[in-house]
Amino acid sequence: MRTFKRFLGASVAVLSLTGAATITGAGSAAAADPNFTFDVDRNGKTFSVGVYNNHTRAGFADWNADPDNTVSPAIPGDALQVRDILGDGWGIEAEAMSQSGGAGYRMATSRGHSAYYASGWKTGNIAEGTPIVVQVCAVKGDKSHCGTVYGTA
């Protein structure tokens, strides 16, 4: 009976170590092959785009259509900002442009900065009600994974 208990204990230990090695290996493979997804949280014409790397929040791109003087410091209108919050080697970049495919209005990026980084607000006047597209990308060198959100100025 004692031999069987030793065998059972050794078997459980080996299986536990094998399971831990498998889980660790899967995590490493996932980190090497990112899977970026995006979600949008809207409040009127203002919205925030969440960027996720393998289901972990990596950052945000924020579009603020109208000035917000209820916070300090005040947030300007027609303004774009990005925040990189995950030290995964990927940056966050966003560009606001016209829906008709015309030139971009402004770009915010975290390229060249380590996480945690928040860009300044990139702003300027856009005619009220102008349709815009905000393209948000996770960027690393010449690689990018992008999502697009439609809104108005």
N, C-alpha and C positions, 0 to 999 in steps of 0.2 A: 504494500500500500504506500509506503514511504517513497519508493521509486516512482510510482505513478504520480504522486503529488509533486515531486521534483520535476518530472517530465512536463506536467501540466503548467507549473510555474515558469519553467524555461520557455515553453511554447507561447504562453501569454506575453512574456517579455519580448521575444523575437517578433511576434505579430505587432506588438505596440510600436517597436522601433521601426518596423517596415512601414506601418501606417504613417508614422511621423515623417519618414523620409519621402513617402509618396506625396503627402500634403505639402511639404516644403518644396519639392520639385515642381509641383503644379503652380505654386505661387511664383517661382522664378520664371517659368515659361510664360505666365500671364503678364508679368512685368516686361518681358522682352517683346511681347506682341500686344500693344495697347488696343483697347476697344473703346473708342470715345463715343459718348452719347450726350445729348443735350436736352434740357427741359426749359420751359418758359413760365415765368410768374409775372402776370400782368396786373397793373393797377391803373386803369384808364389808358392813356396813351403812353405811359411810362412802363417799362418792363425790364426784367432781369433774366438773363439767359445763364442757366447753370451748365457747367461743363464737367463731365464725369469721365475718369479714366478707370476702366474696369470696375465700375460701380462706386468708385471713391471720388468724392467731390474734389475737382482739381482747380476750379476757379469760376469766375463770373464775368459777364459783360453786362453793363448797365446802360440803358438808354433812358435819359430823363428829358421828356418832351417839353415840359414847362418848368420855369424856375420854382424852387422850393426854398422859401425863406423861413420855414418853420423849424429848420435844423441849423446847427452852427458847426462848421461854416455852412453858409447857404450853398445849395446845389444849383448851378446855372441850368437854363433851359436849352433845348436842342443840343444836349451834351452826352458824350459817350465816355465811358471809363471801363477799364478791365482790372481784374484782381486775380492774381495767381496765388493760390493758397496751398498747393501740393508740391513738395520738393521731388518731383518725378523727372526733372530734366526737360519737360515740355513747358512752353510758354503759352500765354493766351493773347490772341490778337483779334480785334474787331474793327470792322469798317462799316460806316453808315453811308449809303449811296442811294441814288434815286431808283425807284422801281422800274423806270423805263430803260435801265441799263446805262444811264449816263455816268458821268464822272462821280467819284466818291466825294462825299461832303467832308468826312474826317475819319481818322484812324487812331485807335489807341492800342498800345502793345506793351507786353511785359518782356519782350526780347531783350537779352543782355542783363536781366536782373534775376536774382535768386528769389524763390518763394520765401516768405510772404512778400508780395509786392503789389501795390495799387498804383496804377498810372494816375496822372492828374486828369481832370475833366477836359476833354477836347470839345470845344464849343464854338459857336458862331451862329448867326441868325439864319434860319430857314423859314420860308413863308409858312404861316400857320396852315395846317391841314395838308401839307405836301406829303404824298405817299413816299415812304422810305423802305429800304431793305437794310437790315443789319446782319452782316455775315460774321459769324464768330468761329474762330479756328483755334485748335490746339496746334502749336507750331514747334518744330525742332529742326534746325538747319533748313534744308529744302523740303522737308516733309510737312504735311498739314492734313488735319482732319477737321472738316467744317460742317456747320449747321447754319441755316438761314431763318430769320424771323422777319415778318412784315409788320410795319407800323406806320404812324404818321407823326409829323413834326408838330 
